[in-house]
Structures are given as C-alpha cells and as structure tokens.
Amino acid sequence: MLIIYIVDKIFLLYTIMLFVRIIASWIPEIQGQRWMHFIVFYTDPYLNFFRRFIPPLGMFDLSPIVAFLCLSLLEQVVKSFLMTVLL
C-alpha cells in the first residue's frame, strides 16, 4: 500500500506543477524565476504533446484541460493496476 501512496503523491505533485505552469503563463513577471524554469522543464513536454493535436481557440489554449483529464485517467489506471498486482 505504500507504493500506491507514493504514486498518488507523485501524481498530485505533477498536477500541482501543471496548474502552476498554466497560471504562471498569465503572469509574465514570474516567467524568469529559477523555480519556474524547473516547472517549465518538466511540464512543457507533456503539454506540448497535447498542443500538437489541439489548436488554440483564439486566445484560449484548451490543451491543458485535456492534459489534466488524461493525467487523471492515467493516475486511475496506474493505481488500479497496482491494486490488482499488490493485492
């Protein structure tokens, strides 16, 4: 059960990083911050995957919504798999 707890926390951390990345894209003052470079480095490859398939609608980029949904689905699949293997 510890492994499921750890996996849960990793997904939570990545979800928070995605959320911070999306909010920070609206605040240009923090784009140059060192901690922001860390978040961008780890979240942009994932977001760019969805941006290739989902074009923005005017000023709105809907790819993060799909990215959150896919991440949530992946989390559920991984945790279900671990539950069946470990129990």
Phi and psi in degrees as a GROMACS rama.xvg file:
@    title "Ramachandran Plot"
@    xaxis  label "Phi"
@    yaxis  label "Psi"
@TYPE xy
-62.9682  -38.4769  LEU-2
-64.463  -37.051  ILE-3
-67.9562  -38.7292  ILE-4
-61.684  -44.4701  TYR-5
-65.1413  -45.2213  ILE-6
-60.6374  -41.7908  VAL-7
-59.2035  -44.4547  ASP-8
-69.2879  -33.7949  LYS-9
-65.5792  -44.6318  ILE-10
-64.1708  -39.182  PHE-11
-62.2294  -45.1164  LEU-12
-60.8292  -43.841  LEU-13
-67.7555  -36.1769  TYR-14
-63.5971  -41.9884  THR-15
-63.7391  -41.7759  ILE-16
-61.81  -41.1299  MET-17
-62.7119  -43.8297  LEU-18
-61.3051  -44.9547  PHE-19
-63.1479  -40.7681  VAL-20
-61.1354  -42.9684  ARG-21
-69.1034  -44.6304  ILE-22
-64.0097  -40.8043  ILE-23
-66.4027  -24.07  ALA-24
-66.5251  -17.8723  SER-25
-91.5873  -8.25228  TRP-26
-120.142  94.8772  ILE-27
-63.7917  -23.5416  PRO-28
-64.0114  -28.2867  GLU-29
-98.111  1.51663  ILE-30
-62.2973  -32.094  GLN-31
-88.7728  -1.20974  GLY-32
-67.0721  145.653  GLN-33
-62.0785  -43.0142  ARG-34
-65.3815  -29.2902  TRP-35
-70.7084  -34.5602  MET-36
-61.4579  -38.5439  HIS-37
-61.1221  -47.9406  PHE-38
-64.5205  -44.1965  ILE-39
-61.5947  -41.8527  VAL-40
-59.0726  -37.9858  PHE-41
-93.8697  -17.9  TYR-42
-103.997  -29.4153  THR-43
-63.5668  -38.7279  ASP-44
-58.5233  -39.7083  PRO-45
-66.8565  -46.4031  TYR-46
-66.9992  -37.6606  LEU-47
-63.8587  -30.8728  ASN-48
-57.6361  -45.064  PHE-49
-76.3985  -30.9895  PHE-50
-65.9296  -24.9611  ARG-51
-66.1488  -31.2266  ARG-52
-102.868  -21.0248  PHE-53
-119.454  100.657  ILE-54
-71.829  152.563  PRO-55
-67.4426  148.773  PRO-56
-101.048  92.8318  LEU-57
68.1791  -119.326  GLY-58
-88.6462  -5.34179  MET-59
-101.021  125.552  PHE-60
-100.514  109.244  ASP-61
-88.2291  -6.02757  LEU-62
-60.5677  -34.2567  SER-63
-62.3595  -31.3241  PRO-64
-64.1646  -46.3499  ILE-65
-65.2423  -37.9925  VAL-66
-62.0573  -42.6052  ALA-67
-63.2543  -43.3132  PHE-68
-63.1463  -43.473  LEU-69
-66.6667  -38.4806  CYS-70
-64.23  -41.032  LEU-71
-64.6456  -42.3056  SER-72
-63.0477  -44.5952  LEU-73
-61.1912  -40.2457  LEU-74
-60.1392  -45.6198  GLU-75
-64.4778  -39.9267  GLN-76
-65.1325  -46.6115  VAL-77
-63.4588  -45.2404  VAL-78
-66.8747  -38.2119  LYS-79
-64.4633  -41.8333  SER-80
-61.0553  -45.4877  PHE-81
-64.4324  -37.1255  LEU-82
-63.6195  -40.9695  MET-83
-72.6155  -33.8689  THR-84
-76.1129  -39.9759  VAL-85
-84.114  -20.4226  LEU-86
